[in-house]
Amino acid sequence: MNTPTILCVDDERIVLVSLRDQLRQFLGQNYEIELAETGEEALELLQELQTEAVEIPLVISDQIMPGMRGDELLAKVHQSLPRTLTILLTGHANAEDIGNAVNAANLHRYVTKPWNPEDLQLTVQNALQRYAQNQQCQLQNMQLHQINQQLEQMNALLEEKVAARTREF
């Protein structure tokens, strides 16, 4: 089974490397950390990961990048991966950008640059816990649906037996 992957997107390579290093410090080997320097590169990488059936619990993106802005990227991520959580990492976000990300990308949270390492750690851990809880709820809902279907079938059989016995008398 593939290791779950967190995607980090920023047009500044030094920011990406710093972010990756900090995430690896507290996440260890539990997650792969992939990096992309543009929104277009991020979407291509996400497509590859999806093709390989890699779980992508979290995407962290800068807002101000050439080409595609962060809120636009995160909205596209949400369209193709609605369960994946998103974090906007920026030093220049305005209320409209954040509103767009909240409404179109189901934004989990935004973090300002320069970020506080402890705040980033707590934010990412919270997002990953929420993702795991959502996955668990989805699994339990599927199991409940299957059990309900079995109960409906058993109930229908029982009603048939009752009707047959009633006709005998």
Backbone as JSON, one array per atom type, in Angstrom:
{
  "sequence": "MNTPTILCVDDERIVLVSLRDQLRQFLGQNYEIELAETGEEALELLQELQTEAVEIPLVISDQIMPGMRGDELLAKVHQSLPRTLTILLTGHANAEDIGNAVNAANLHRYVTKPWNPEDLQLTVQNALQRYAQNQQCQLQNMQLHQINQQLEQMNALLEEKVAARTREF",
  "N": [[0.85, -1.19, 0.0], [0.45, 2.27, -0.73], [2.18, 5.05, 0.73], [0.5, 7.63, 2.46], [0.26, 10.95, 1.09], [1.37, 14.28, 1.43], [0.95, 17.32, -0.15], [2.86, 20.11, -0.92], [2.85, 23.45, -2.0], [4.51, 26.1, -3.44], [5.96, 29.01, -4.85], [8.48, 29.73, -4.13], [11.42, 28.16, -3.72], [13.03, 27.85, -1.42], [11.22, 28.21, 0.64], [9.57, 26.0, 0.25], [11.37, 23.88, 0.77], [11.99, 24.38, 3.44], [9.45, 24.08, 4.59], [8.91, 21.39, 3.95], [11.0, 20.14, 5.42], [10.3, 20.82, 8.07], [7.8, 19.55, 8.28], [8.55, 16.87, 7.96], [10.02, 16.53, 10.29], [8.13, 16.29, 12.42], [6.27, 14.51, 11.44], [7.57, 12.29, 10.6], [8.12, 9.12, 9.09], [5.56, 8.57, 8.34], [4.17, 9.86, 6.37], [4.5, 10.8, 2.95], [6.12, 13.61, 1.56], [5.44, 15.77, -0.93], [6.57, 18.16, -3.35], [5.75, 21.14, -5.13], [6.23, 23.79, -7.44], [4.51, 25.41, -8.81], [1.01, 26.06, -9.49], [0.06, 24.63, -11.69], [1.98, 22.59, -11.94], [1.48, 21.32, -9.53], [-1.14, 20.32, -9.94], [-0.66, 18.48, -11.99], [1.01, 16.69, -10.64], [-0.75, 15.8, -8.65], [-2.58, 14.46, -10.27], [-0.98, 12.33, -11.19], [-0.48, 11.05, -8.73], [-3.07, 10.29, -8.01], [-3.61, 8.49, -10.08], [-1.89, 6.47, -9.34], [-3.19, 5.6, -7.14], [-2.66, 6.82, -4.68], [-3.17, 7.99, -1.44], [-4.21, 11.24, -0.57], [-4.2, 13.25, 1.88], [-3.86, 15.96, 2.49], [-3.3, 19.25, 1.22], [-1.11, 21.88, 1.02], [-0.84, 25.22, 0.27], [0.72, 28.13, -1.1], [-0.52, 31.47, -1.49], [0.03, 33.7, -3.27], [1.25, 33.28, -6.3], [2.95, 32.96, -9.44], [0.98, 32.7, -12.41], [-1.24, 30.51, -11.51], [-3.21, 31.27, -8.75], [-3.18, 30.57, -5.2], [-5.76, 30.15, -3.95], [-7.3, 29.53, -6.15], [-6.01, 27.19, -7.08], [-6.47, 25.49, -4.86], [-9.23, 25.32, -4.97], [-9.56, 23.85, -7.33], [-8.31, 21.51, -6.54], [-10.11, 20.69, -4.57], [-12.34, 20.17, -6.16], [-11.57, 17.88, -7.6], [-10.66, 16.18, -5.6], [-12.5, 15.87, -3.19], [-12.41, 15.08, -0.49], [-9.91, 15.66, 0.41], [-8.09, 17.75, 2.54], [-7.37, 21.28, 2.82], [-4.88, 23.79, 3.18], [-4.13, 27.18, 3.3], [-1.26, 28.95, 2.85], [0.19, 31.89, 3.5], [1.48, 35.23, 3.14], [0.23, 37.35, 2.18], [-2.6, 37.43, 1.94], [-5.9, 38.49, 1.23], [-9.18, 39.31, 2.48], [-11.04, 38.56, 0.54], [-9.66, 36.62, -0.99], [-9.32, 34.62, 0.94], [-11.97, 34.11, 1.56], [-12.81, 33.08, -0.92], [-11.3, 30.73, -0.95], [-12.34, 29.41, 1.29], [-15.03, 29.04, 0.52], [-14.9, 27.77, -2.05], [-12.96, 25.84, -1.87], [-13.18, 24.42, 0.42], [-11.63, 25.2, 2.65], [-9.44, 24.3, 5.2], [-7.85, 25.71, 6.98], [-6.06, 28.84, 7.21], [-2.66, 29.86, 7.2], [-0.39, 32.23, 8.29], [2.5, 33.71, 6.74], [5.64, 34.81, 7.93], [5.48, 31.55, 9.27], [4.65, 30.21, 12.49], [6.42, 27.6, 13.86], [5.32, 25.76, 15.76], [2.61, 26.34, 15.63], [2.1, 25.68, 12.96], [2.65, 22.93, 13.07], [0.63, 22.03, 14.87], [-1.63, 22.75, 13.38], [-1.37, 21.18, 11.04], [-1.35, 18.61, 12.18], [-3.91, 18.61, 13.31], [-5.47, 18.82, 10.98], [-4.81, 16.39, 9.72], [-5.8, 14.57, 11.6], [-8.51, 15.2, 11.48], [-9.02, 14.47, 8.83], [-8.56, 11.69, 9.0], [-10.6, 11.0, 10.79], [-12.84, 11.68, 9.25], [-12.53, 9.81, 7.19], [-12.88, 7.46, 8.65], [-15.55, 7.79, 9.49], [-16.82, 7.71, 7.0], [-16.28, 5.05, 6.24], [-17.65, 3.67, 8.29], [-20.25, 4.53, 7.73], [-20.65, 3.3, 5.24], [-20.56, 0.63, 6.06], [-22.79, 0.56, 7.77], [-24.79, 1.06, 5.88], [-24.63, -1.29, 4.35], [-25.37, -3.16, 6.3], [-27.99, -2.29, 6.82], [-29.16, -2.86, 4.34], [-28.98, -5.66, 4.39], [-30.62, -6.18, 6.59], [-33.08, -5.26, 5.6], [-33.5, -7.13, 3.56], [-33.67, -9.48, 5.09], [-35.91, -8.85, 6.6], [-37.86, -8.68, 4.63], [-37.92, -11.39, 3.82], [-38.8, -12.55, 6.19], [-41.36, -11.41, 6.38], [-42.53, -12.62, 4.16], [-42.54, -15.3, 5.02], [-44.25, -15.13, 7.25], [-46.59, -14.33, 5.97], [-47.03, -16.62, 4.4], [-47.45, -18.6, 6.35], [-49.68, -17.56, 7.54], [-51.56, -17.88, 5.52], [-51.76, -20.65, 5.55], [-53.3, -21.22, 7.74]],
  "CA": [[0.0, 0.0, 0.0], [1.21, 3.51, -0.83], [2.2, 5.94, 1.88], [-0.25, 8.87, 2.21], [1.13, 12.03, 0.64], [1.0, 15.68, 1.63], [1.51, 18.14, -1.22], [3.17, 21.51, -0.57], [2.99, 24.23, -3.23], [4.98, 27.49, -3.24], [6.87, 29.38, -5.93], [9.81, 29.96, -3.57], [12.01, 26.85, -3.4], [13.52, 27.83, -0.04], [10.04, 28.04, 1.49], [9.16, 24.6, 0.1], [12.33, 23.02, 1.47], [11.79, 24.62, 4.87], [8.17, 23.47, 4.94], [9.12, 19.94, 3.9], [11.85, 19.73, 6.54], [9.52, 20.93, 9.3], [6.79, 18.5, 8.28], [9.22, 15.59, 8.19], [10.45, 16.46, 11.69], [7.11, 15.81, 13.34], [5.45, 13.45, 10.84], [8.41, 11.11, 10.41], [7.95, 8.34, 7.86], [4.15, 8.23, 8.17], [3.65, 10.55, 5.18], [5.41, 11.34, 1.94], [5.95, 15.05, 1.34], [5.74, 16.13, -2.32], [6.7, 19.6, -3.54], [5.48, 21.7, -6.46], [6.52, 25.22, -7.44], [3.42, 26.15, -9.46], [-0.28, 25.39, -9.42], [-0.03, 23.67, -12.79], [2.81, 21.44, -11.55], [0.77, 20.64, -8.44], [-2.26, 19.57, -10.51], [-0.08, 17.33, -12.7], [1.48, 15.75, -9.63], [-1.95, 15.2, -8.04], [-3.11, 13.52, -11.25], [-0.12, 11.15, -11.12], [-0.71, 10.37, -7.46], [-4.39, 9.66, -8.1], [-3.46, 7.34, -10.98], [-1.21, 5.44, -8.57], [-4.06, 5.33, -5.99], [-2.04, 7.33, -3.46], [-4.05, 8.79, -0.61], [-3.71, 12.6, -0.42], [-5.04, 13.84, 2.91], [-3.65, 17.39, 2.73], [-2.55, 20.1, 0.29], [-0.75, 23.18, 1.6], [-0.46, 26.06, -0.87], [0.92, 29.57, -1.01], [-1.57, 32.2, -2.22], [0.55, 34.53, -4.36], [2.19, 32.56, -7.17], [2.71, 33.31, -10.84], [0.08, 31.77, -13.08], [-2.43, 30.16, -10.74], [-3.17, 31.68, -7.35], [-3.43, 29.48, -4.27], [-7.18, 29.85, -3.76], [-7.75, 28.88, -7.4], [-5.48, 25.83, -7.04], [-7.16, 24.71, -3.84], [-10.59, 25.05, -5.47], [-9.43, 22.74, -8.28], [-8.02, 20.31, -5.73], [-11.37, 20.29, -3.93], [-13.22, 19.61, -7.19], [-11.15, 16.52, -7.97], [-10.42, 15.4, -4.38], [-13.32, 16.58, -2.19], [-12.09, 14.7, 0.9], [-8.6, 16.2, 0.75], [-8.16, 19.03, 3.24], [-6.48, 22.28, 2.25], [-4.37, 24.88, 4.03], [-3.56, 28.28, 2.55], [-0.09, 29.47, 3.55], [0.46, 33.13, 2.78], [1.76, 36.47, 3.83], [-0.46, 38.43, 1.46], [-4.0, 37.08, 1.6], [-6.92, 39.43, 1.66], [-10.42, 38.64, 2.89], [-11.68, 37.96, -0.64], [-8.93, 35.39, -1.3], [-9.63, 33.63, 1.97], [-13.37, 33.76, 1.34], [-12.85, 32.19, -2.09], [-10.75, 29.43, -0.55], [-13.3, 28.78, 2.21], [-16.24, 28.65, -0.21], [-14.68, 26.91, -3.22], [-11.94, 24.81, -1.64], [-13.39, 23.81, 1.74], [-10.38, 25.51, 3.34], [-9.37, 23.87, 6.6], [-7.29, 26.84, 7.73], [-4.95, 29.53, 6.55], [-1.54, 30.13, 8.09], [0.36, 33.38, 7.77], [3.97, 33.65, 6.63], [6.33, 33.58, 8.31], [4.66, 30.77, 10.19], [5.18, 29.74, 13.77], [6.55, 26.15, 13.69], [4.38, 25.03, 16.63], [1.27, 26.55, 15.06], [2.03, 24.87, 11.75], [2.58, 21.54, 13.5], [-0.71, 21.78, 15.4], [-2.58, 22.88, 12.27], [-1.25, 20.0, 10.18], [-1.81, 17.44, 12.93], [-5.36, 18.72, 13.4], [-6.02, 18.5, 9.66], [-4.65, 14.95, 9.48], [-6.75, 13.89, 12.49], [-9.85, 15.42, 10.91], [-9.1, 13.64, 7.63], [-8.7, 10.3, 9.45], [-11.95, 10.86, 11.35], [-13.77, 11.69, 8.12], [-12.39, 8.52, 6.51], [-13.5, 6.47, 9.53], [-17.0, 7.99, 9.4], [-17.26, 7.22, 5.69], [-16.24, 3.59, 6.32], [-18.74, 3.23, 9.15], [-21.5, 4.76, 7.0], [-20.78, 2.24, 4.24], [-20.89, -0.59, 6.79], [-24.18, 0.69, 8.19], [-25.62, 0.91, 4.69], [-24.66, -2.72, 4.03], [-26.16, -3.83, 7.34], [-29.39, -1.92, 6.57], [-29.63, -3.64, 3.19], [-29.16, -7.04, 4.85], [-31.81, -6.21, 7.44], [-34.25, -5.13, 4.73], [-33.69, -8.43, 2.91], [-34.14, -10.42, 6.11], [-37.26, -8.43, 6.96], [-38.73, -9.09, 3.51], [-38.06, -12.85, 3.93], [-39.63, -12.82, 7.37], [-42.74, -11.06, 6.03], [-43.01, -13.67, 3.27], [-42.81, -16.48, 5.84], [-45.45, -14.83, 8.05], [-47.73, -14.36, 5.05], [-47.24, -18.01, 4.01], [-48.02, -19.32, 7.5], [-51.03, -17.04, 7.75], [-52.4, -18.53, 4.5], [-51.94, -22.06, 5.94], [-54.35, -21.35, 8.77]],
  "C": [[0.88, 1.24, 0.0], [1.12, 4.33, 0.44], [1.38, 7.18, 1.54], [0.7, 10.04, 1.94], [0.52, 13.39, 0.94], [1.7, 16.47, 0.54], [1.67, 19.57, -0.74], [3.47, 22.27, -1.86], [3.39, 25.66, -2.87], [5.97, 27.79, -4.34], [8.28, 29.68, -5.43], [10.38, 28.65, -3.06], [12.47, 26.78, -1.94], [12.37, 27.64, 0.96], [9.59, 26.59, 1.45], [10.08, 23.67, 0.88], [12.16, 23.16, 2.97], [10.5, 23.94, 5.36], [8.3, 21.95, 4.98], [9.92, 19.44, 5.1], [11.09, 19.77, 7.86], [8.47, 19.83, 9.39], [7.41, 17.14, 8.57], [9.65, 15.42, 9.64], [9.38, 15.86, 12.59], [6.21, 14.73, 12.74], [6.24, 12.17, 10.61], [8.16, 10.45, 9.08], [6.49, 7.99, 7.58], [3.54, 8.82, 6.9], [4.79, 10.89, 4.24], [5.11, 12.83, 1.82], [6.38, 15.33, -0.09], [5.73, 17.64, -2.44], [6.38, 19.98, -4.98], [5.67, 23.21, -6.37], [5.47, 26.06, -8.15], [2.12, 25.36, -9.28], [-0.42, 24.32, -10.49], [0.78, 22.41, -12.47], [2.11, 20.63, -10.46], [-0.37, 19.79, -8.99], [-1.77, 18.34, -11.28], [0.37, 16.26, -11.71], [0.3, 15.05, -8.95], [-2.57, 14.17, -8.97], [-2.3, 12.22, -11.22], [-0.37, 10.35, -9.85], [-2.06, 9.66, -7.45], [-4.33, 8.41, -8.97], [-2.82, 6.17, -10.24], [-1.98, 5.06, -7.3], [-3.4, 5.71, -4.66], [-3.04, 8.21, -2.73], [-3.41, 10.17, -0.39], [-4.59, 13.31, 0.61], [-4.97, 15.37, 2.98], [-2.86, 18.04, 1.61], [-2.35, 21.44, 0.97], [-0.23, 24.04, 0.45], [-0.26, 27.51, -0.46], [-0.21, 30.24, -1.8], [-1.02, 32.9, -3.45], [1.63, 33.76, -5.11], [1.92, 33.0, -8.6], [1.81, 32.25, -11.5], [-1.19, 31.57, -12.27], [-2.25, 30.56, -9.28], [-3.55, 30.49, -6.46], [-4.89, 29.13, -4.09], [-7.77, 29.15, -4.97], [-7.27, 27.43, -7.45], [-6.26, 24.97, -6.06], [-8.6, 24.41, -4.23], [-10.57, 23.89, -6.46], [-9.12, 21.43, -7.57], [-9.32, 19.79, -5.13], [-12.34, 19.67, -4.93], [-12.86, 18.16, -7.51], [-10.95, 15.61, -6.76], [-11.2, 16.03, -3.22], [-13.01, 16.23, -0.74], [-10.75, 15.25, 1.37], [-8.77, 17.56, 1.41], [-7.11, 19.98, 2.68], [-6.12, 23.33, 3.29], [-3.76, 25.92, 3.11], [-2.46, 28.9, 3.4], [0.33, 30.75, 2.83], [0.79, 34.29, 3.7], [0.97, 37.62, 3.25], [-1.9, 38.08, 1.09], [-4.93, 38.19, 2.07], [-8.2, 38.63, 1.96], [-11.1, 37.96, 1.71], [-11.0, 36.64, -1.01], [-9.29, 34.28, -0.32], [-11.08, 33.17, 1.83], [-13.54, 32.81, 0.16], [-12.38, 30.79, -1.71], [-11.71, 28.69, 0.38], [-14.49, 28.24, 1.43], [-15.99, 27.63, -1.31], [-13.73, 25.75, -2.95], [-12.1, 24.11, -0.3], [-12.13, 23.97, 2.59], [-10.44, 25.07, 4.8], [-8.88, 25.03, 7.46], [-6.31, 27.59, 6.86], [-3.92, 29.9, 7.62], [-0.73, 31.26, 7.47], [1.86, 33.08, 7.72], [4.53, 34.89, 7.3], [5.53, 32.84, 9.37], [5.41, 30.43, 11.46], [5.26, 28.21, 13.66], [5.57, 25.33, 14.54], [2.96, 25.15, 16.1], [1.09, 25.71, 13.81], [1.87, 23.39, 12.11], [1.18, 21.2, 14.0], [-1.77, 21.82, 14.29], [-2.56, 21.64, 11.39], [-1.73, 18.76, 10.92], [-3.33, 17.44, 13.07], [-6.02, 18.35, 12.08], [-5.94, 17.0, 9.39], [-5.59, 14.13, 10.37], [-8.17, 14.01, 11.94], [-10.05, 14.55, 9.67], [-9.32, 12.17, 8.02], [-10.09, 10.05, 10.03], [-13.0, 10.82, 10.25], [-13.74, 10.36, 7.37], [-13.08, 7.42, 7.33], [-15.02, 6.58, 9.48], [-17.53, 7.45, 8.08], [-17.28, 5.69, 5.69], [-17.4, 3.06, 7.14], [-20.1, 3.44, 8.47], [-21.73, 3.7, 5.93], [-21.17, 0.92, 4.91], [-22.34, -0.57, 7.26], [-25.15, 0.51, 7.02], [-25.75, -0.56, 4.31], [-25.52, -3.48, 5.04], [-27.65, -3.53, 7.15], [-29.96, -2.7, 5.39], [-29.88, -5.09, 3.59], [-30.41, -7.16, 5.72], [-33.09, -6.1, 6.62], [-34.55, -6.45, 4.03], [-34.24, -9.46, 3.9], [-35.58, -10.11, 6.5], [-38.26, -8.86, 5.89], [-38.96, -10.61, 3.55], [-38.98, -13.23, 5.09], [-41.1, -12.51, 7.07], [-43.34, -12.11, 5.09], [-43.38, -14.93, 4.06], [-44.08, -16.29, 6.68], [-46.69, -14.92, 7.16], [-48.05, -15.8, 4.64], [-47.89, -18.8, 5.13], [-49.44, -18.85, 7.77], [-51.99, -17.69, 6.76], [-52.68, -19.98, 4.86], [-53.08, -22.23, 6.92], [-55.62, -20.93, 8.19]]
}
